[in-house]
Amino acid sequence: MSQVSMRSAQWEISATLPVRYEVVESVGLLDPQNQSLLRRLDNAASNAPRVVVVDDAIARFYGDQIKAYFEANRVEINLFVLNGSEQHKGMDQVLDVLSALNAAGTQRVSNPPIAIGGGVMLDVVGLAASLYRRGIPYVRVPTTLLGQVDVSVAAKTGVNFEGYRNRLGSYSPPPRTLIDRKFLETVPERQLRNGMGEILKMSLIKDLMLFELLEEHGADLIDQRFQRPGVADEVIRRSIQGMVEELEPNLWERNLIRAVDYGHSFSPLVEMRALPELLHGEAVALDCIFSAVLALRRGFLSRSDVDRVIRVARRLGLPVWHPSFGDVDLLWAALSDTVRHRDGAQNLPVMSRIGAARFLNDVTPGELAEVASVMLQCVDDSQERGASAESHA
């Protein structure tokens, strides 16, 4: 009688999925002569029916123009409108988009949905696309400043869950993102300032020249709604290029020590607790200032460096103080949740100088209390000096 081996069998599967996606500037996207929105991902022209998802702001300003664009090109669309506010960013919206894709008979590859709007809506559509048929391509058209300089490059999607920002999500970059700064003409001024929060973040940890451009021209860029060529081109392109350089080597975040997490150690929970008072970029800017004061306490920055950061944030119309950044219990809870997101380590980025970063892993509640107190003092001193300078002008 033969003896049957009781040893366990084992198989190992190893596969590589190449990832390539593009971010393209295209002026006049809604001009019927511009075929960028109609091209398939293999660049062939297509008039297959499409689901076009927009947020309520885009529907209000551009709904008729979007319909006219597709009508002129003889493409049937299902225009689906979502609420673009952070408070509505949840799985219910994802399921609504999935229903729209299903009702339209969206195919696996050949007629990808088109998402036109702000970052909230783009995140929702991205998550829905990653779930539908286990993943379909989509086209992303960010229409806010924050969307164009930050969301445009990111591979991540996400929605809020149980009071936490982007707690549910996926890595699902669209093969194509199209940027048209003409959309910024109708963006509310506060939303332009909101986008400046992410540009400021990038400048502080990576790009001194970008910071100096904001210092000299930031307020004018907002007044001009980024419509004049020259400095506006330079600021947006440096912001996007900086994101590309930081994200491309670590797209799936296997390395949790990330400089682009600057401004995102305390702000996610603060933002959710303060809704709708703080927008995302505003919370990020406050986190950037708090973290700059933390770097001051550690001896990495000078007081003049911190004053300079606060002064530029003010010029950009960003908040430089909020009571949440004086609430040590909230700040510690925020950092503790961030530690879980970073798999047990703080990996807290701070500036080593303006334009460069280093990381901390030993911050305590007591230190947060000291930093909160110093931050308020720095903000007050900066306000007094600004008022004094104006009075002597």
Secondary structure, 3 states (H helix, E strand, C coil): CCCCCCCCCCCCCCCCCCCCCEEEECCCCCCCCCCCCCECCCCCECCCCEEEEEEHHHHHHHHHHHHHHHHHCCCCEEEEEECCCHHHCCHHHHHHHHHHHHHCCCCCCCCCCEEEECHHHHHHHHHHHHHHHHCCCCEEEECCHHHHHHHCCCCEEEEEECCEEEEEEEECCCCEEEECHHHHHHCCHHHHHHHHHHHHHHHHHHCHHHHHHHHHHHHHHHHCCCCCCCHHHHHHHHHHHHHHHHHHHHCCCCCCCCHHHCCCCCHHHHHHHHCCCCCHHHHHHHHHHHHHHHHHHHCCCCHHHHHHHHHHHHHCCCCCCCHHHHCHHHHHHHHHHHHHHCCCCCCEEEEEECCEEEEECCCCHHHHHHHHHHHHHHHHHHHHHHHHHHHCC
